[in-house]
């Protein structure tokens, strides 16, 4: 390792920390695909695709980068989906936990957590998919109870604990 590498890494980490401190956390949908491949799938030219993507981008419905397209919260709303999150807590019979955990990993949820306390699982789900997920969970042997909550509005969203200066 050269003598400059720790300095570069230190500066890079400082920049990364500054960006992180200014960032806002949001759920998003990202498609990892290049425009040539997407154009072929849509059976249009890359130039025609680029016109459509520029329009979507100017409306704030997507963000694009090299090899990816991100659908923004505004884009999700434009498609008629809710950006509200449902939080579902699940109580599971101890002897059935492995089977239930395996089943939950196949559900259309953003995130699933094992938790300590009165409940065993916490699931973060698109509110629009709540009925579908509850229907699936209710039929699983070992699920004893579910509690569902739909968010109204975020008061604070952070991906990590509150940060001080780096």
Long-range contacts (C-beta under 8 A, 24 or more apart in sequence): 13-166, 14-166, 17-166, 18-166, 20-163, 21-163, 21-166, 24-157, 25-157, 25-158, 25-159, 26-73, 26-157, 27-83, 27-85, 27-110, 28-70, 28-71, 28-72, 28-73, 29-70, 29-71, 29-76, 30-68, 30-69, 30-70, 30-71, 31-68, 31-69, 31-70, 31-71, 32-67, 32-68, 33-67, 33-68, 33-69, 34-66, 34-67, 38-69, 81-126, 81-128, 82-126, 82-127, 82-128, 84-126, 84-127, 84-150, 84-151, 84-152, 85-110, 85-124, 85-125, 85-126, 85-127, 85-150, 85-151, 86-124, 86-125, 86-126, 86-127, 86-129, 86-130, 86-133, 86-148, 86-149, 86-150, 86-151, 87-122, 87-123, 87-124, 87-125, 87-148, 87-149, 87-150, 87-151, 88-121, 88-122, 88-123, 88-125, 88-130, 88-133, 88-134, 88-137, 88-146, 88-147, 88-148, 88-149, 89-115, 89-119, 89-121, 89-122, 89-123, 89-146, 89-147, 89-148, 90-119, 90-120, 90-121, 90-122, 90-123, 90-137, 90-143, 90-145, 90-146, 91-118, 91-119, 91-120, 91-143, 91-144, 91-145, 91-146, 92-120, 92-121, 92-142, 92-143, 92-144, 93-142, 93-143, 93-144, 95-142, 96-141, 96-142, 96-143, 97-142, 99-140, 99-141, 99-142, 100-140, 100-142, 100-143, 103-136, 103-137, 103-140, 104-137, 107-133, 107-136, 107-137, 108-132, 108-133, 109-133, 119-145, 119-147, 127-151
